[in-house]
């Protein structure tokens, strides 16, 4: 872009010079008026050229200022994105595995849901307030497991719980007779935790971590058979 501004300046000055020559050669003063002298032309057109050059310089300075501000904004945005990615890299180190969400029939004849998993911190810094939120895309119910207050670097914590099973999840062919165990369909796990700098994250099915902006759901209460 600087070369474009330089070209505009050169073109502007060239146009002024040509206009000066043309007007000087074709100008005819009114009768009885002495024609302008060469020095008069030079002074007048010099003043005009100064105005044009000043305007071009002002435009160039404004453009440079805007360009520098744009570059500064882009640099800040790039720095912000790099910082966010670095934060997410640390949050990606917290993962769950061995999820087992089992539906079964209790001795009382009521349908139950047993949930178990292991949460591991593969990162270099501890995380705290680790909670697992388990759900199914077939219902609005969620079940909350408090995994651990602190999980250190390289450590893992098991988590498990028993809950009432929503009737809509009971297999149709087993609603009127005793049944053993079935996996809960379409289940998902969202981990919520705080990193070492106090930022709260949530991560669903070991996907991309995102900052936790929603309140932690209460979830269905656990039961003891």
C-alpha positions in Angstrom: 0.0 0.0 0.0 2.8 2.6 0.6 3.7 2.3 -3.1 0.1 3.1 -4.0 0.2 6.3 -1.9 3.5 7.3 -3.5 2.0 6.8 -6.9 -1.0 8.9 -6.0 1.3 11.7 -4.7 3.3 11.6 -8.0 0.2 11.6 -10.1 -1.3 14.5 -8.1 1.8 16.7 -8.5 2.1 15.8 -12.2 -1.5 16.8 -12.7 -1.0 20.1 -10.9 2.1 20.8 -13.0 0.3 20.1 -16.3 -2.7 22.1 -15.2 -0.3 25.0 -14.4 1.2 24.9 -17.9 -2.1 24.7 -19.7 -3.8 27.5 -17.8 -0.7 29.7 -18.0 -0.6 29.3 -21.8 -4.3 29.7 -22.5 -5.3 32.4 -19.9 -6.3 35.7 -21.4 -6.9 38.6 -19.0 -10.0 40.9 -19.4 -9.5 44.0 -21.6 -7.5 46.7 -19.8 -6.0 44.2 -17.3 -2.3 43.6 -17.4 -1.5 39.9 -17.9 0.0 38.1 -14.9 3.7 37.9 -14.8 5.5 34.6 -14.7 6.4 35.2 -11.1 2.7 35.7 -10.3 1.9 32.4 -12.0 4.6 30.6 -10.1 3.6 32.0 -6.8 -0.1 31.2 -7.3 0.4 27.7 -8.6 3.1 27.1 -6.0 0.5 27.9 -3.3 -1.9 25.5 -4.9 0.7 22.8 -5.2 1.5 23.2 -1.5 -2.2 22.8 -0.6 -2.5 19.7 -2.7 0.7 18.2 -1.3 -0.4 19.0 2.2 -3.7 17.2 1.6 -2.0 14.2 0.1 0.4 14.1 3.1 -2.6 14.3 5.5 -4.3 11.4 3.7 -1.2 9.4 3.8 -0.6 10.0 7.5 -4.2 9.1 8.2 -3.9 5.9 6.2 -0.7 4.9 8.0 -2.3 5.5 11.4 -5.3 3.4 10.5 -3.0 0.7 9.1 -0.9 0.6 12.3 -4.1 0.4 14.4 -5.3 -2.5 12.2 -2.0 -4.3 12.6 -2.2 -3.7 16.4 -5.7 -5.1 16.6 -4.7 -8.2 14.5 -1.7 -8.8 16.8 -3.8 -8.5 19.9 -6.4 -10.9 18.4 -3.7 -13.4 17.4 -2.2 -13.2 20.9 -5.7 -13.8 22.4 -6.3 -16.8 20.3 -2.9 -18.3 21.1 -3.6 -17.7 24.8 -7.0 -19.4 24.5 -5.5 -22.4 22.7 -2.8 -22.7 25.3 -5.5 -22.7 28.0 -7.5 -25.4 26.1 -4.4 -27.5 25.7 -4.2 -27.8 29.5 -7.9 -28.5 29.8 -7.7 -31.3 27.2 -5.5 -33.2 29.6 -8.5 -34.0 31.8 -10.3 -37.0 30.3 -12.8 -39.7 31.3 -12.8 -43.4 30.2 -14.5 -46.7 30.9 -18.0 -45.1 31.1 -20.5 -47.7 32.1 -24.2 -46.6 32.3 -26.2 -49.7 33.1 -30.0 -50.0 33.4 -31.2 -52.8 35.7 -34.1 -53.9 37.9 -33.8 -53.6 41.7 -35.1 -56.1 44.2 -37.9 -53.7 44.9 -39.1 -54.1 41.3 -38.1 -50.5 40.4 -35.8 -49.6 37.5 -32.4 -48.4 38.4 -29.4 -46.8 36.6 -25.8 -47.5 37.7 -23.1 -45.2 36.4 -19.4 -45.7 36.7 -16.3 -44.2 35.1 -12.7 -43.1 35.7 -11.4 -39.6 35.3 -7.7 -39.0 34.6 -5.6 -35.8 34.7 -2.9 -36.3 32.1 -1.7 -32.7 32.6 1.2 -31.2 34.5 -1.0 -29.2 36.9 -3.7 -30.2 39.3 -7.4 -29.6 38.7 -10.1 -29.3 41.3 -13.8 -29.4 41.8 -14.1 -32.2 39.2 -17.7 -33.2 38.4 -19.1 -35.6 35.8 -22.5 -34.9 34.3 -24.0 -37.9 32.7 -27.1 -37.8 30.4 -28.9 -39.3 27.5 -30.1 -37.6 24.4 -33.5 -39.4 24.9 -34.3 -37.6 28.2 -33.8 -34.3 29.8 -32.6 -35.9 33.1 -29.0 -35.6 34.1 -27.0 -37.4 36.8 -24.2 -35.7 38.6 -21.2 -37.5 40.0 -18.7 -35.6 42.2 -15.4 -37.1 41.1 -13.0 -35.4 43.4 -12.0 -32.1 45.0 -8.5 -32.3 43.6 -6.9 -34.6 40.9 -3.2 -34.1 40.7 -0.9 -34.5 37.7 -1.0 -38.0 36.4 -3.7 -39.1 38.9 -7.0 -40.7 38.3 -10.2 -40.9 40.3 -13.1 -43.4 40.0 -16.7 -42.2 40.2 -19.9 -44.1 40.5 -23.5 -43.7 41.6 -27.0 -45.3 41.5 -30.1 -43.4 40.4 -33.8 -44.0 39.6 -34.2 -44.8 35.9 -36.7 -42.7 34.0 -39.5 -44.8 32.7 -39.0 -43.7 29.2 -35.6 -45.4 29.1 -37.0 -48.8 30.2 -36.9 -51.1 27.2 -40.5 -51.7 26.0 -40.2 -55.5 26.0 -39.1 -55.5 29.7 -41.6 -53.2 31.3 -43.8 -56.0 32.5 -41.2 -58.6 33.5 -38.0 -58.8 35.5 -34.8 -58.1 33.5 -31.1 -58.1 34.0 -28.8 -55.4 32.6 -28.8 -53.1 29.6 -26.6 -50.2 28.5 -28.3 -46.8 28.7 -28.7 -45.7 25.0 -27.3 -42.5 23.6 -25.4 -41.5 26.7 -22.9 -38.7 27.1 -20.5 -37.3 29.7 -19.7 -33.7 30.4 -16.7 -33.1 32.8 -16.7 -29.8 34.7 -13.6 -28.7 36.6 -11.4 -25.8 37.6 -7.8 -25.5 36.3 -4.9 -24.3 38.4 -5.7 -20.6 37.5 -9.3 -20.8 38.6 -10.9 -21.0 35.2 -13.9 -23.3 35.0 -14.1 -25.7 32.0 -16.6 -28.2 30.6 -15.7 -30.9 28.2 -18.3 -33.3 26.6 -17.2 -36.8 25.5 -13.5 -35.8 25.6 -14.1 -33.2 22.9 -12.9 -29.6 22.7 -12.9 -27.9 26.1 -15.0 -24.8 26.5 -15.3 -22.2 29.3 -18.2 -23.2 31.6 -20.8 -20.4 31.4 -23.9 -22.2 32.6 -24.7 -23.0 36.3 -23.9 -26.6 37.4 -27.1 -28.6 37.1 -28.5 -30.2 40.3 -29.2 -33.5 38.6 -31.4 -36.4 39.8 -30.6 -37.4 43.4 -28.6 -40.6 44.0 -30.3 -43.5 45.8 -29.2 -46.4 48.0 -30.8 -49.8 47.5 
